[in-house]
Amino acid sequence: MAFESNNFYVAKKGSLPKSEFSLECNITAGESVSKVLSVSLGVGKISQEVLSGVVNFSGNVDVKLVYLTGDGQINTVCSTCPFSSKFESDSIENGQTAVVKVKIIDYNIESIGGESVKIVVNLEQSGYVMASKEVKTIRSGDDDVCLKNSDMTIIKYIGSGSEDIEVASEIVVREKITKILLSESSVIVKSCESGQNFVSLSGEVSTRVVYLNDNDKFESGYIYDTFKEEIELDGATRESLVECSATVKQDGVTCEIVEDEKGCKIVVKVPISLYATAFGEDNISVVKDLYSTKCDTKVTTESFDMTYLCPMDIVEGKIEGSLVLEEDKPRVDKILFSGGNSVTVTNSYMQDGEIFIEGIAKTTVVYLNDEDNALYSAEIDVPFSLSDKFNYPEGGLLSVDAIVHDVDVTVRKGRELFYDAKVKANVNYCYDKVDGIISDAVSLEDYQARDYAMEVVFAHAGDELWDIAKHAKVKEEQVSSQNADVVFPLSEDTSLILFYQRV
């Protein structure tokens, strides 16, 4: 009796170990810096390499500083700070697909001296790997081996794809613009669908622009645009399970003033990296049980898990909060602008059919104090919590990307700053499905030859034909043909008769 391998592959998505690291950014403004008014940070496109036991990756942090010069002017400097890091784990294998996520936790201005500013940025690295996991099972063509086959639905990893696009937007401004101080861009995927050999993504890009008009007045506004793009992905079908994400390549964002006879407009070009992953369902026939009519058989049964992707979800809400200035800080007589608008998801979890998203929204308010006619800045951190219905099995892998928009800061009674904004979160979720399979079978001792021509088998109500034949160590056809008037499964206890040919 011989058994052959009949292995198949299932999709498996596993998280990479989360950790934090620091990045020192040394920025040169090209002129004297007396005070940093606001800091805007963003993570650029990340490249990675998967080797056995390690994922090496690199990227950059884009820094935009709005600062006060020694002669009282307000200027902006942009700088790119490269970084590299790695994940190490015995579960990482060469050939897997890695998706690395790096988010900014916090920053600290270490020093300001002459034309240089040193900033230490705290980053958090996380991510996941995707692979096709081999599941061992067997088959046999021997006449004495009886097999019980069953249909099984498995999840297969189809593949991943990426695409770089540029979203160009513009807004017409009635007044003349003398200088753009700051632009902050973000992107969110709002829908993700699969087609025949492609995945379609659509989403929204928002850019907040702070500028100075010809009356030396600070103005700000949002420029919104949408995108819809297809990523080629061989093997994808309309029924595929898909997961999508998008990131702004911050170091490539451009914002310029265009003047013509009709007036003035701001043109923003935002480069975006799109990423999509596709899984697919497949129906296969596998051996669920077996026995031999000639010998004892040792059967090994193992469980395996495979990853199921859930449809993407969007959660929206409002963020409100306030900050009361400390007594040693000058009062706010006039808010000029705010910069460094960002949101960080600190925790996300599922409970009782709901998803909960917790985080902190941040901004830096630049204001004027009339007493000394000087500029000051104050950082605002506002915690928030969102929730929405999310009826999927708990214990899976949750990935949340969030953006803030329509940020507004007002002052109350000179010392209280009130923050108001809208938040959107993109939620991707997957969980493991567990099933069992016969992974191996080994032939043992032969049965002793029967020295009788007939046998009475006492079967019980509810017994299936397979169970009776396996117990008697004969084929199902022999039981059914020699007991033609019996219906299976049995409705009552029954005595069955089996006849054997004596040699």
CORBELNOR-V365731 format. One record per residue. N is the residue number from 1. RES is the residue in one small letter. OMEGA is omega in whole degrees, 0 to 359 (999 if undefined). Layout:
# CORBELNOR-V365731
n=N res=RES omega=OMEGA
n=N res=RES omega=OMEGA
This chain:
# CORBELNOR-V365731
n=1 res=m omega=183
n=2 res=a omega=176
n=3 res=f omega=180
n=4 res=e omega=177
n=5 res=s omega=176
n=6 res=n omega=189
n=7 res=n omega=175
n=8 res=f omega=185
n=9 res=y omega=177
n=10 res=v omega=180
n=11 res=a omega=177
n=12 res=k omega=177
n=13 res=k omega=182
n=14 res=g omega=182
n=15 res=s omega=174
n=16 res=l omega=182
n=17 res=p omega=182
n=18 res=k omega=178
n=19 res=s omega=180
n=20 res=e omega=174
n=21 res=f omega=184
n=22 res=s omega=179
n=23 res=l omega=178
n=24 res=e omega=180
n=25 res=c omega=176
n=26 res=n omega=188
n=27 res=i omega=177
n=28 res=t omega=183
n=29 res=a omega=183
n=30 res=g omega=176
n=31 res=e omega=183
n=32 res=s omega=178
n=33 res=v omega=179
n=34 res=s omega=182
n=35 res=k omega=173
n=36 res=v omega=183
n=37 res=l omega=178
n=38 res=s omega=180
n=39 res=v omega=175
n=40 res=s omega=184
n=41 res=l omega=176
n=42 res=g omega=179
n=43 res=v omega=180
n=44 res=g omega=182
n=45 res=k omega=183
n=46 res=i omega=174
n=47 res=s omega=183
n=48 res=q omega=179
n=49 res=e omega=182
n=50 res=v omega=176
n=51 res=l omega=180
n=52 res=s omega=177
n=53 res=g omega=184
n=54 res=v omega=169
n=55 res=v omega=175
n=56 res=n omega=179
n=57 res=f omega=179
n=58 res=s omega=180
n=59 res=g omega=178
n=60 res=n omega=173
n=61 res=v omega=178
n=62 res=d omega=183
n=63 res=v omega=174
n=64 res=k omega=180
n=65 res=l omega=168
n=66 res=v omega=189
n=67 res=y omega=177
n=68 res=l omega=180
n=69 res=t omega=180
n=70 res=g omega=180
n=71 res=d omega=173
n=72 res=g omega=178
n=73 res=q omega=176
n=74 res=i omega=181
n=75 res=n omega=180
n=76 res=t omega=174
n=77 res=v omega=178
n=78 res=c omega=181
n=79 res=s omega=178
n=80 res=t omega=182
n=81 res=c omega=180
n=82 res=p omega=176
n=83 res=f omega=174
n=84 res=s omega=179
n=85 res=s omega=181
n=86 res=k omega=170
n=87 res=f omega=177
n=88 res=e omega=179
n=89 res=s omega=178
n=90 res=d omega=182
n=91 res=s omega=179
n=92 res=i omega=182
n=93 res=e omega=177
n=94 res=n omega=181
n=95 res=g omega=176
n=96 res=q omega=176
n=97 res=t omega=182
n=98 res=a omega=171
n=99 res=v omega=184
n=100 res=v omega=177
n=101 res=k omega=177
n=102 res=v omega=178
n=103 res=k omega=182
n=104 res=i omega=180
n=105 res=i omega=184
n=106 res=d omega=175
n=107 res=y omega=178
n=108 res=n omega=176
n=109 res=i omega=184
n=110 res=e omega=183
n=111 res=s omega=173
n=112 res=i omega=182
n=113 res=g omega=180
n=114 res=g omega=180
n=115 res=e omega=188
n=116 res=s omega=174
n=117 res=v omega=177
n=118 res=k omega=180
n=119 res=i omega=175
n=120 res=v omega=183
n=121 res=v omega=176
n=122 res=n omega=185
n=123 res=l omega=175
n=124 res=e omega=178
n=125 res=q omega=177
n=126 res=s omega=179
n=127 res=g omega=182
n=128 res=y omega=175
n=129 res=v omega=179
n=130 res=m omega=183
n=131 res=a omega=171
n=132 res=s omega=183
n=133 res=k omega=181
n=134 res=e omega=177
n=135 res=v omega=183
n=136 res=k omega=172
n=137 res=t omega=189
n=138 res=i omega=173
n=139 res=r omega=179
n=140 res=s omega=177
n=141 res=g omega=181
n=142 res=d omega=183
n=143 res=d omega=183
n=144 res=d omega=179
n=145 res=v omega=178
n=146 res=c omega=184
n=147 res=l omega=173
n=148 res=k omega=182
n=149 res=n omega=180
n=150 res=s omega=176
n=151 res=d omega=180
n=152 res=m omega=174
n=153 res=t omega=179
n=154 res=i omega=176
n=155 res=i omega=181
n=156 res=k omega=176
n=157 res=y omega=181
n=158 res=i omega=180
n=159 res=g omega=180
n=160 res=s omega=179
n=161 res=g omega=181
n=162 res=s omega=180
n=163 res=e omega=175
n=164 res=d omega=179
n=165 res=i omega=175
n=166 res=e omega=178
n=167 res=v omega=180
n=168 res=a omega=181
n=169 res=s omega=178
n=170 res=e omega=177
n=171 res=i omega=180
n=172 res=v omega=181
n=173 res=v omega=183
n=174 res=r omega=184
n=175 res=e omega=178
n=176 res=k omega=180
n=177 res=i omega=179
n=178 res=t omega=183
n=179 res=k omega=170
n=180 res=i omega=182
n=181 res=l omega=189
n=182 res=l omega=170
n=183 res=s omega=181
n=184 res=e omega=185
n=185 res=s omega=176
n=186 res=s omega=183
n=187 res=v omega=175
n=188 res=i omega=176
n=189 res=v omega=183
n=190 res=k omega=175
n=191 res=s omega=183
n=192 res=c omega=184
n=193 res=e omega=180
n=194 res=s omega=176
n=195 res=g omega=181
n=196 res=q omega=180
n=197 res=n omega=174
n=198 res=f omega=173
n=199 res=v omega=182
n=200 res=s omega=178
n=201 res=l omega=170
n=202 res=s omega=183
n=203 res=g omega=186
n=204 res=e omega=176
n=205 res=v omega=177
n=206 res=s omega=179
n=207 res=t omega=176
n=208 res=r omega=183
n=209 res=v omega=174
n=210 res=v omega=182
n=211 res=y omega=180
n=212 res=l omega=180
n=213 res=n omega=185
n=214 res=d omega=174
n=215 res=n omega=181
n=216 res=d omega=178
n=217 res=k omega=179
n=218 res=f omega=178
n=219 res=e omega=177
n=220 res=s omega=179
n=221 res=g omega=180
n=222 res=y omega=173
n=223 res=i omega=182
n=224 res=y omega=174
n=225 res=d omega=180
n=226 res=t omega=177
n=227 res=f omega=172
n=228 res=k omega=186
n=229 res=e omega=177
n=230 res=e omega=175
n=231 res=i omega=178
n=232 res=e omega=180
n=233 res=l omega=183
n=234 res=d omega=178
n=235 res=g omega=179
n=236 res=a omega=177
n=237 res=t omega=179
n=238 res=r omega=181
n=239 res=e omega=183
n=240 res=s omega=173
n=241 res=l omega=187
n=242 res=v omega=176
n=243 res=e omega=186
n=244 res=c omega=176
n=245 res=s omega=179
n=246 res=a omega=177
n=247 res=t omega=176
n=248 res=v omega=172
n=249 res=k omega=193
n=250 res=q omega=183
n=251 res=d omega=180
n=252 res=g omega=180
n=253 res=v omega=177
n=254 res=t omega=180
n=255 res=c omega=184
n=256 res=e omega=179
n=257 res=i omega=178
n=258 res=v omega=180
n=259 res=e omega=173
n=260 res=d omega=184
n=261 res=e omega=181
n=262 res=k omega=180
n=263 res=g omega=186
n=264 res=c omega=176
n=265 res=k omega=177
n=266 res=i omega=180
n=267 res=v omega=180
n=268 res=v omega=176
n=269 res=k omega=186
n=270 res=v omega=175
n=271 res=p omega=185
n=272 res=i omega=173
n=273 res=s omega=179
n=274 res=l omega=182
n=275 res=y omega=180
n=276 res=a omega=177
n=277 res=t omega=181
n=278 res=a omega=171
n=279 res=f omega=179
n=280 res=g omega=176
n=281 res=e omega=179
n=282 res=d omega=178
n=283 res=n omega=179
n=284 res=i omega=176
n=285 res=s omega=183
n=286 res=v omega=178
n=287 res=v omega=179
n=288 res=k omega=180
n=289 res=d omega=179
n=290 res=l omega=172
n=291 res=y omega=179
n=292 res=s omega=177
n=293 res=t omega=183
n=294 res=k omega=186
n=295 res=c omega=173
n=296 res=d omega=181
n=297 res=t omega=175
n=298 res=k omega=184
n=299 res=v omega=177
n=300 res=t omega=179
n=301 res=t omega=180
n=302 res=e omega=174
n=303 res=s omega=176
n=304 res=f omega=178
n=305 res=d omega=178
n=306 res=m omega=188
n=307 res=t omega=177
n=308 res=y omega=178
n=309 res=l omega=177
n=310 res=c omega=177
n=311 res=p omega=179
n=312 res=m omega=180
n=313 res=d omega=176
n=314 res=i omega=178
n=315 res=v omega=182
n=316 res=e omega=179
n=317 res=g omega=178
n=318 res=k omega=176
n=319 res=i omega=178
n=320 res=e omega=178
n=321 res=g omega=182
n=322 res=s omega=177
n=323 res=l omega=175
n=324 res=v omega=182
n=325 res=l omega=176
n=326 res=e omega=186
n=327 res=e omega=182
n=328 res=d omega=179
n=329 res=k omega=179
n=330 res=p omega=179
n=331 res=r omega=180
n=332 res=v omega=176
n=333 res=d omega=178
n=334 res=k omega=174
n=335 res=i omega=180
n=336 res=l omega=178
n=337 res=f omega=174
n=338 res=s omega=180
n=339 res=g omega=181
n=340 res=g omega=179
n=341 res=n omega=182
n=342 res=s omega=176
n=343 res=v omega=179
n=344 res=t omega=175
n=345 res=v omega=182
n=346 res=t omega=182
n=347 res=n omega=175
n=348 res=s omega=182
n=349 res=y omega=178
n=350 res=m omega=180
n=351 res=q omega=175
n=352 res=d omega=176
n=353 res=g omega=178
n=354 res=e omega=173
n=355 res=i omega=180
n=356 res=f omega=180
n=357 res=i omega=180
n=358 res=e omega=181
n=359 res=g omega=181
n=360 res=i omega=173
n=361 res=a omega=184
n=362 res=k omega=171
n=363 res=t omega=176
n=364 res=t omega=182
n=365 res=v omega=176
n=366 res=v omega=185
n=367 res=y omega=182
n=368 res=l omega=173
n=369 res=n omega=186
n=370 res=d omega=185
n=371 res=e omega=179
n=372 res=d omega=179
n=373 res=n omega=183
n=374 res=a omega=178
n=375 res=l omega=177
n=376 res=y omega=177
n=377 res=s omega=179
n=378 res=a omega=179
n=379 res=e omega=179
n=380 res=i omega=174
n=381 res=d omega=183
n=382 res=v omega=175
n=383 res=p omega=180
n=384 res=f omega=177
n=385 res=s omega=177
n=386 res=l omega=175
n=387 res=s omega=179
n=388 res=d omega=177
n=389 res=k omega=183
n=390 res=f omega=189
n=391 res=n omega=176
n=392 res=y omega=180
n=393 res=p omega=180
n=394 res=e omega=177
n=395 res=g omega=181
n=396 res=g omega=182
n=397 res=l omega=185
n=398 res=l omega=179
n=399 res=s omega=185
n=400 res=v omega=172
n=401 res=d omega=184
n=402 res=a omega=174
n=403 res=i omega=172
n=404 res=v omega=177
n=405 res=h omega=184
n=406 res=d omega=180
n=407 res=v omega=179
n=408 res=d omega=178
n=409 res=v omega=178
n=410 res=t omega=181
n=411 res=v omega=178
n=412 res=r omega=176
n=413 res=k omega=172
n=414 res=g omega=184
n=415 res=r omega=180
n=416 res=e omega=178
n=417 res=l omega=182
n=418 res=f omega=183
n=419 res=y omega=180
n=420 res=d omega=181
n=421 res=a omega=174
n=422 res=k omega=181
n=423 res=v omega=175
n=424 res=k omega=180
n=425 res=a omega=176
n=426 res=n omega=186
n=427 res=v omega=172
n=428 res=n omega=184
n=429 res=y omega=175
n=430 res=c omega=177
n=431 res=y omega=183
n=432 res=d omega=171
n=433 res=k omega=183
n=434 res=v omega=176
n=435 res=d omega=181
n=436 res=g omega=184
n=437 res=i omega=170
n=438 res=i omega=184
n=439 res=s omega=182
n=440 res=d omega=176
n=441 res=a omega=183
n=442 res=v omega=178
n=443 res=s omega=179
n=444 res=l omega=184
n=445 res=e omega=176
n=446 res=d omega=175
n=447 res=y omega=174
n=448 res=q omega=180
n=449 res=a omega=179
n=450 res=r omega=178
n=451 res=d omega=179
n=452 res=y omega=184
n=453 res=a omega=182
n=454 res=m omega=179
n=455 res=e omega=174
n=456 res=v omega=180
n=457 res=v omega=179
n=458 res=f omega=182
n=459 res=a omega=185
n=460 res=h omega=178
n=461 res=a omega=180
n=462 res=g omega=181
n=463 res=d omega=176
n=464 res=e omega=177
n=465 res=l omega=180
n=466 res=w omega=183
n=467 res=d omega=181
n=468 res=i omega=181
n=469 res=a omega=179
n=470 res=k omega=180
n=471 res=h omega=181
n=472 res=a omega=179
n=473 res=k omega=175
n=474 res=v omega=178
n=475 res=k omega=181
n=476 res=e omega=182
n=477 res=e omega=181
n=478 res=q omega=180
n=479 res=v omega=184
n=480 res=s omega=183
n=481 res=s omega=182
n=482 res=q omega=176
n=483 res=n omega=190
n=484 res=a omega=183
n=485 res=d omega=182
n=486 res=v omega=179
n=487 res=v omega=180
n=488 res=f omega=355
n=489 res=p omega=185
n=490 res=l omega=178
n=491 res=s omega=180
n=492 res=e omega=177
n=493 res=d omega=187
n=494 res=t omega=172
n=495 res=s omega=181
n=496 res=l omega=181
n=497 res=i omega=177
n=498 res=l omega=180
n=499 res=f omega=181
n=500 res=y omega=177
n=501 res=q omega=180
n=502 res=r omega=180
n=503 res=v omega=999
